[in-house]
Amino acid sequence: MNTSKYFFQTLIVVIVSGLSFLAFKTFLPKKLFAESKLDSKNVVVDSLLLEAIAEDEGEVTEDSITKTVIDYKVVNGIKFPPETFEEYTGNQYLATFFEKLFQLETKKEGNVRIAYFGDSMTDGDLIVKDFRTYFQEKFGGQGVGFVNITSESASSRSSVTHEFSGNWKTQSYLKVKHPSRAFGVNGHVFFANDTANLAWVKYKATKTRFATELPRPTLFYGSSSNKEGKVFYVAGDTIVKKMTPNNTLNTLTLSEGSLKSIKVNFKQADSIPIYGFNFDDGKGVHVDNFSNRGNSGLPLGSFDINTMRAFHDKLDYDLIVLQYGANVLNYGSLNYSWYEKRMAKVVAHLKECFPGVAILIISTADKSTKYDLEMKTDSAVIPLNAAQKRYAIKSESSFVNMYTLMGGNGSMIQWVEQEPARANKDYTHFNHRGAKEVANLIFTQLNQGYETYKGLRKKRKKQAAPVKKDSVIINKDSVYEE
């Protein structure tokens, strides 16, 4: 057997293959693989995003807004300083929210509620848990807020222990365009339609600061012709309460006090739309986490206006936070005018659903991707960030630039690789340590805006009442409120 012959043939094949690869390399995309691929079971892409991409006509948004100075109008005597596109925060549009905080801080009156919508970045109450704690530490408030009946992240949520039976029927605005009943503010609607077995849900408080109890557990549910529905739970004795699904949105308070845990069983409740439970003490600040893995933010545009206004009447939101972007980066596009245009419509829809509410847009964080065997900031991050800022400005919403706050270009690499790590090896998601830091960055910017608001409020000019002098009406000079 001529081994030398086969050796040289093999060598030639290897050399030719190598040269061929080098020749074709210039025609291959630089971005081949991400550092790690997320478990597909944990990522759901909403159909609205896929449709928006398919309908994209490649229109490029003019960048004239990036060269404009945003000069605000005076609202109730308050006017924040003008801002450029680069430094934009839009704190002017949080004036009503800041005023509610001011009344809460100075007079201990009323309460403030925040709806925090997000994707997998806030899964398991990440970021939101610490964001909530920072606010409650300064302004008061007890409880984790609104919690779903079922949740894909229940097992990973540390702010409340959440268990439920496996026979709940669930519809989500990520998967269903036309639900049998309107979605709740959490983007879900649940049904206990198993007549053979009881559907149940259990909540237990944890050691999380300001959430060591479940204050005033209250069930939220919709309308139905079924008047036989009941819930029962054990609190010393077995307590049975009847459901009365007469209105668009109904509430049933199970205890006026606070509990350590509660297991609620649903009987003969089929066809009644169930939304979830709320836990708050009615004082201070409360933050509801409405996270959905794979959400682009576009499904919020499918909210039913009448149903949302019913939720608003019950919960009285002062601020809506939108933290999206991670699921919009994955499609190889550097033109996000389609996303900008559609999210502007979403914000307009939310303002119609929740009249008077302030809106805060949190941009995409940094994300790293492998280019030529080296991890770098994904090329889509900056274009998406700019698109998010543009629709924030156009929709008169405030803005937190998470990309710059966390360090800008290449920062995700540092968050992943520095010890102790603050982000996961997918170079996209924060771990618990990083989530706490992100929450602090967001809270700090809002708190700085609030402190500026208090200064402007103190110095705002008040027009004095006119004074008669020699039959002529003379206005006094404007004075400052001390």
C-alpha positions in Angstrom: 0.0 0.0 0.0 1.4 3.4 -1.1 0.9 5.5 2.1 3.0 8.4 0.7 0.6 8.7 -2.2 -2.5 9.0 0.1 -0.6 11.4 2.4 0.2 13.8 -0.4 -3.4 13.6 -1.8 -4.8 14.4 1.6 -2.4 17.3 2.1 -3.4 18.8 -1.3 -7.1 18.5 -0.4 -6.5 20.3 2.9 -4.5 23.1 1.2 -7.1 23.6 -1.5 -9.9 23.7 1.1 -8.0 26.3 3.1 -7.4 28.5 0.1 -11.0 28.2 -1.0 -12.2 29.3 2.4 -9.9 32.3 2.3 -11.2 33.2 -1.1 -14.9 32.9 -0.2 -14.5 34.5 3.3 -14.8 38.0 1.8 -18.3 37.1 0.5 -19.5 35.8 3.9 -21.2 38.0 6.5 -18.9 39.0 9.3 -21.6 38.2 11.9 -22.0 34.4 11.8 -22.9 33.3 15.3 -23.7 34.9 18.6 -21.6 33.9 21.6 -24.4 31.6 22.8 -27.9 30.8 21.7 -30.7 31.2 24.0 -33.0 28.3 24.7 -35.8 28.7 22.1 -38.4 27.5 24.7 -37.7 30.7 26.6 -38.1 33.1 23.6 -41.5 33.9 22.0 -41.5 36.3 19.1 -44.8 38.2 18.9 -46.5 38.0 15.5 -46.9 41.7 15.3 -43.1 42.2 15.2 -42.8 39.6 12.4 -45.5 41.3 10.4 -43.9 44.8 11.0 -40.6 43.5 9.6 -42.3 41.8 6.6 -44.2 45.1 5.8 -41.1 47.2 6.2 -40.6 49.2 3.0 -37.1 50.3 3.9 -38.1 53.9 4.6 -35.4 55.8 6.4 -36.4 58.3 9.0 -34.9 61.7 8.4 -32.5 62.7 11.1 -33.5 66.3 11.4 -34.8 65.7 14.9 -31.3 64.8 15.9 -30.2 68.3 15.2 -33.1 70.0 17.0 -33.0 71.5 20.4 -36.0 70.4 22.4 -37.5 73.5 24.1 -40.3 72.7 26.4 -43.6 74.4 27.1 -44.4 75.7 30.5 -46.7 73.4 32.4 -48.2 74.7 35.7 -45.4 77.1 36.0 -42.7 74.5 35.5 -40.3 74.4 32.6 -37.2 72.2 32.4 -34.1 73.5 30.6 -33.9 72.8 26.8 -32.2 69.6 25.7 -30.3 68.4 22.7 -31.0 65.1 21.0 -27.9 63.6 22.5 -28.6 64.5 26.1 -32.4 64.0 25.9 -34.2 62.8 29.1 -37.6 64.4 28.6 -38.1 65.1 32.3 -40.6 67.8 31.4 -43.1 65.1 30.5 -42.8 63.6 34.0 -44.0 66.8 35.7 -47.4 65.3 36.7 -45.6 62.2 38.1 -43.1 64.3 40.0 -45.9 66.4 41.5 -47.5 63.2 42.8 -44.2 62.2 44.4 -43.9 65.7 45.9 -47.3 65.5 47.5 -46.5 62.0 48.8 -43.1 63.1 50.2 -44.2 66.4 51.8 -47.8 65.8 52.9 -47.9 62.0 53.0 -51.0 62.2 50.9 -52.1 59.8 48.2 -50.1 57.1 46.5 -48.2 56.6 43.3 -48.5 53.6 41.0 -46.1 52.6 38.2 -46.8 50.0 35.4 -43.5 48.5 34.3 -43.8 46.7 30.9 -40.8 44.8 29.6 -39.4 41.7 28.0 -37.0 39.0 29.3 -34.8 41.7 30.7 -37.4 42.0 33.5 -38.3 38.4 33.7 -38.7 37.0 37.2 -39.0 40.6 38.5 -35.4 41.3 37.6 -34.7 45.1 37.6 -38.3 45.9 38.6 -37.8 44.3 42.1 -35.0 46.6 42.9 -36.6 49.6 41.1 -39.6 49.1 43.3 -37.5 48.8 46.5 -35.6 52.0 45.7 -38.9 53.9 45.4 -40.5 52.4 48.5 -37.4 53.1 50.5 -37.7 56.8 49.8 -41.5 57.3 49.5 -43.0 54.3 51.4 -45.2 51.5 50.3 -45.5 47.8 51.0 -46.3 44.9 48.6 -45.2 43.5 45.2 -48.2 44.9 43.3 -50.1 43.1 40.6 -49.2 39.4 40.0 -50.6 37.1 37.3 -52.6 33.9 37.9 -49.9 31.9 36.1 -46.4 32.9 34.9 -43.6 31.4 32.9 -41.1 32.9 35.3 -42.9 32.1 38.6 -40.1 29.6 39.7 -37.4 32.3 39.2 -39.2 35.2 40.9 -37.7 36.0 44.3 -40.0 38.8 45.3 -43.0 36.5 45.8 -43.3 32.7 45.8 -45.9 31.9 43.2 -47.5 28.5 42.5 -50.6 27.4 40.5 -52.5 24.4 39.2 -51.8 23.1 35.7 -55.3 23.3 34.5 -55.6 27.1 33.9 -56.5 28.1 30.3 -54.3 31.1 29.3 -54.4 33.6 26.5 -51.5 36.0 25.9 -51.3 39.0 23.7 -48.0 37.6 22.3 -49.8 34.6 20.9 -53.5 35.5 20.4 -54.7 38.5 18.3 -58.4 38.1 19.0 -58.9 36.7 22.6 -62.2 35.3 23.7 -62.2 38.1 26.3 -60.2 41.2 26.5 -56.7 41.0 27.9 -55.9 42.5 31.3 -53.4 45.2 31.9 -50.9 42.3 32.2 -51.5 41.3 28.6 -53.2 38.0 29.7 -56.5 36.6 30.5 -57.0 33.3 32.4 -59.9 30.9 32.7 -60.7 28.2 35.3 -62.7 26.1 32.8 -61.8 22.7 34.1 -65.1 21.7 35.8 -63.8 18.3 36.9 -60.8 19.7 38.9 -60.4 22.8 41.0 -58.1 25.5 39.6 -56.0 27.2 42.2 -53.2 29.7 42.7 -50.9 30.3 45.7 -48.8 33.3 46.7 -46.4 33.4 49.6 -44.4 36.5 50.8 -40.6 36.3 50.8 -37.9 38.1 52.8 -37.7 40.8 50.1 -37.6 44.2 51.6 -41.0 45.9 51.7 -42.6 42.6 50.5 -42.5 40.4 53.6 -46.3 40.3 53.6 -49.1 40.2 51.1 -51.1 43.4 51.9 -54.8 43.4 51.2 -55.0 40.5 48.6 -57.5 41.5 45.9 -58.7 39.5 42.9 -59.3 41.2 39.6 -61.7 39.6 37.1 -64.0 40.5 34.2 -67.7 40.2 33.3 -69.6 37.0 32.6 -73.1 35.6 32.6 -71.9 33.0 35.0 -73.2 34.1 38.5 -72.2 30.8 40.3 -68.5 31.4 40.6 -66.9 31.2 44.0 -63.4 31.4 45.6 -62.5 29.8 48.8 -59.3 29.8 50.9 -58.2 28.9 54.4 -57.4 31.7 56.9 -57.9 29.8 60.2 -61.4 28.7 58.9 -62.3 28.0 55.3 -63.7 31.3 53.9 -66.0 31.2 50.8 -66.6 34.4 48.8 -68.9 34.7 45.8 -67.8 36.3 42.5 -70.1 38.9 41.0 -68.9 39.4 37.4 -71.3 42.2 36.5 -68.9 44.9 35.3 -66.1 45.2 32.7 -63.7 44.8 35.6 -64.5 43.6 39.1 -62.5 43.3 42.3 -62.8 41.0 45.3 -60.8 41.8 48.4 -60.0 38.6 50.4 -58.5 40.3 53.4 -58.4 43.9 54.6 -55.1 43.1 56.4 -51.8 41.5 55.4 -51.2 37.8 55.0 -48.0 35.8 54.9 -49.4 33.4 52.2 -52.7 32.5 50.6 -54.0 29.7 48.4 -57.1 30.5 46.5 -59.3 27.8 45.0 -61.8 28.6 42.2 -65.1 26.7 42.0 -67.7 26.9 39.2 -65.8 29.9 37.8 -65.7 28.6 34.2 -66.2 31.3 31.5 -65.3 34.1 34.0 -62.1 36.0 32.8 -59.6 36.1 35.6 -56.7 38.6 35.5 -54.7 38.3 38.7 -54.2 39.4 42.2 -53.0 42.8 43.6 -51.0 43.2 46.8 -50.4 46.7 48.1 -51.1 48.7 51.3 -52.5 51.7 49.5 -49.7 54.0 50.6 -46.5 55.1 49.1 -45.3 53.8 45.7 -46.4 50.6 44.1 -44.8 49.1 40.9 -46.4 46.3 38.8 -44.1 44.2 36.7 -45.7 43.2 33.4 -42.9 41.3 31.7 -43.2 38.9 28.8 -40.4 37.0 27.2 -40.0 37.8 23.5 -42.1 40.9 23.6 -41.1 43.8 21.3 -43.6 46.2 22.8 -45.9 46.2 19.8 -48.6 44.0 21.4 -49.4 46.8 23.9 -51.2 48.4 20.9 -53.8 45.6 21.1 -55.1 46.7 24.5 -58.9 47.2 24.6 -59.4 50.9 25.6 -62.5 50.4 27.7 -60.9 47.5 29.7 -57.7 49.5 30.3 -59.7 52.5 31.5 -61.5 50.2 33.9 -58.1 49.0 35.2 -56.9 52.7 35.4 -60.0 53.5 37.5 -59.1 50.8 39.9 -55.3 51.1 40.0 -54.8 54.8 39.0 -51.4 54.7 37.2 -49.1 57.7 37.3 -46.3 56.4 35.1 -45.9 53.7 32.5 -42.4 52.4 31.8 -41.6 50.6 28.5 -38.3 48.7 28.5 -37.9 46.9 25.2 -35.3 46.3 22.5 -33.6 42.9 23.2 -36.0 41.1 20.9 -35.8 43.7 18.2 -32.1 43.4 17.7 -32.1 39.9 16.4 -33.1 40.5 12.7 -30.1 41.9 11.1 -31.6 45.2 10.3 -29.9 48.6 10.8 -33.0 50.6 9.8 -35.5 50.8 12.6 -37.9 53.4 11.2 -40.6 50.8 11.0 -40.2 50.1 14.8 -40.1 53.8 15.6 -43.3 54.5 13.7 -45.2 51.6 15.2 -44.0 52.2 18.8 -45.1 55.9 18.5 -48.6 54.5 17.7 -48.3 52.2 20.7 -47.5 55.1 23.0 -50.4 57.2 21.6 -52.7 54.2 22.2 -51.5 53.8 25.8 -52.2 57.5 26.5 -55.7 56.9 25.2 -56.0 53.8 27.4 -54.6 55.5 30.5 -55.5 59.3 30.3 -53.1 61.6 32.0 -50.4 59.0 32.5 -46.7 59.9 32.0 -44.6 57.6 29.8 -41.0 56.6 30.2 -39.0 54.8 27.4 -36.0 52.8 28.5 -33.7 52.1 25.6 -32.0 48.9 24.6 -29.0 48.0 26.7 -25.7 47.2 25.1 -25.5 43.8 23.6 -22.3 42.0 22.3 -22.0 39.8 19.3 -19.0 37.9 17.8 -17.5 39.6 14.7 -14.4 37.9 13.2 -13.9 35.9 16.4 -14.1 39.0 18.6 -16.9 40.1 20.8 -18.1 43.7 20.0 -21.2 45.8 20.5 -23.8 44.6 18.1 -24.1 46.8 15.1 -27.8 47.2 15.6 -27.7 48.6 19.1 -26.9 52.3 18.2 -29.5 52.5 15.3 -32.2 51.0 17.5 -31.3 53.2 20.4 -31.6 56.3 18.2 -35.0 55.1 16.9 -36.2 54.6 20.5 -35.1 58.1 21.4 -36.8 59.6 18.3 -40.2 58.1 19.1 -39.8 59.1 22.7 -39.3 62.7 21.6 -42.1 62.7 19.1 -44.6 61.1 21.5 -43.6 63.5 24.3 -42.3 60.7 26.5 -39.3 60.7 28.9 -36.2 58.7 28.0 -33.5 56.7 29.8 -30.5 55.8 27.6 -29.5 52.5 29.2 -26.8 51.9 26.6 -24.9 55.0 27.6 -25.7 54.7 31.3 -24.1 51.3 31.5 -21.0 52.5 29.7 -21.7 52.6 26.0 -19.6 50.8 23.4 -18.3 47.5 24.6 -19.8 47.9 28.1 -21.7 44.5 28.0 -18.3 42.7 27.5 -17.1 44.3 30.8 -20.4 43.5 32.6 -20.0 39.8 31.6 -16.2 39.3 32.0 -15.3 41.5 35.0 -15.5 39.8 38.4 -18.0 39.6 39.9 -20.0 39.3 36.7 -23.0 41.5 36.2 -24.4 39.9 33.1 -24.8 36.4 31.6 -22.7 34.7 29.0 -25.3 35.4 26.3 -23.9 39.0 26.4 -27.5 40.2 26.5 -29.2 39.6 29.8 -28.2 40.9 33.3 -27.8 38.6 36.2 -29.3 39.5 39.7 -26.2 41.7 40.5 -26.4 43.6 37.2 -30.2 43.9 37.4 -29.8 45.7 40.8 -27.3 48.1 39.3 -29.5 48.8 36.3 -32.4 49.5 38.6 -30.2 51.9 40.4 -29.2 53.7 37.2 -32.8 54.2 36.2 -34.0 55.3 39.7 -31.0 57.7 40.0 -31.9 59.5 36.7 -35.6 59.7 37.8 -34.6 60.9 41.2 -32.3 63.6 39.8 -35.2 64.8 37.6 -37.4 64.8 40.6 -35.0 66.9 42.6 -34.7 69.3 39.7 -38.4 69.5 39.6 -38.6 70.4 43.3 -36.1 73.2 42.7 -38.1 74.5 39.7 -41.3 74.2 41.7 -39.9 76.3 44.6 -38.7 79.0 42.2 -41.6 79.1 39.8 -43.1 82.5 39.2 -46.5 83.2 40.5 -48.6 85.9 39.0 -50.0 88.0 41.9 -53.6 89.2 41.9 -54.1 92.6 40.1 -54.2 95.7 42.3 -56.3 98.8 41.6 -54.5 102.1 41.7 -56.0 105.4 40.5 -58.7 103.4 38.6 -56.0 101.6 36.6 -55.4 97.9 36.9 -51.7 97.2 37.6 -50.2 93.8 37.9 -47.5 93.3 40.5 -44.2 91.9 39.4 -44.0 88.2 39.4 -42.8 86.7 42.6 -41.1 83.5 43.6 -42.7 81.0 45.8 -40.6 80.3 48.8 
